[in-house]
Amino acid sequence: MIEFQFSRQGILGIASLGLIVLLSAVDAPASLYERPKERAPLPNPMGYVSDHAQVVDGQWKERIRSVCIDLEKKSGVEMVIVTVSSMKPYPTAREYADALYQKWQIGSTQQEHGVMVLVAVEERQAAMALGRRMFPVITPTVRNEVSRTYLQPAIERGDFGEGLYRTAVALATPAQEVRLDAPLRPRIKGLGVWITLGTTGAIVAFFWLISRPDLRHPYRRIQKGEYWGTGQGGFGGNWGGFGGGTSGEEWR
């Protein structure tokens, strides 16, 4: 009887242990492969300077905007400067910048020639996001130098306006080396086509006419018997031929 009770308790213990292991095995893949929950919505763009953290005063904001506008006019490269109070729930400023770059579609729909500089004020972190066309000119060496010289010292001092301005200038210098292909002009449509065809036809008709003097000179027409007739009808025909010749001479 004692052996039976022991066996039953052992079976129950083993069953409980197996159930725990099974539940753990079921929950483990879900925890490993489950995507993170919906993150907080990303902010919307506010122009060349999206100061969502409100740490850049008006004077520096205008100077940064001027640099960005000048860069885009010269090269077509779009550069934006962004500040946010916090990068949460993203673990790094780099991931936040990449997500924001994709959402805003900086540079173009292909996202090939854009530059974004992001500063998370609370975490004191900064990151850059670049389009594919920018990697040859804004190299890792350039990014590290700009960050070490201008961006990080300004963040540590809390002087965001001047630091971001100097960062924008330092990045705009190599970025302006990128030259985007000029869009092809659209083909002539509508009225332009008819004008072209009409001009071409007139030129062809002119050269054809001057190459056929027999069509312009009435005497040759008489010799060929084109106006062979009697009375006033023949005279009228000749006069008409002469008139045609005169008109031709004036037009030529």
Buried (B, 14 or more C-beta within 10 A) or exposed (E): EEEEEEEEEEEEEEEEEEEEEEEEEEEEEEEEEEEEEEEEEBBEBEEBBBBBBEBBEEEBBEBBBEBBEEBBEEBBBBBBBBBBBBBEEBEEBBEBBBBBBEEBEBBBEEBBBBBBBBBBBEBEBBBBBBBEBBEEBBEEEBBEEBBEBBBBEBBEEEEBBBBBBBBBBBBBBBBBEBEEEEEEEEEEEEEEEEEEEEEEEEEEEEEEBEEEEEBBBBEBBBEEEBBEEEEEEEEEBBEEBBEBBEEBEEEE
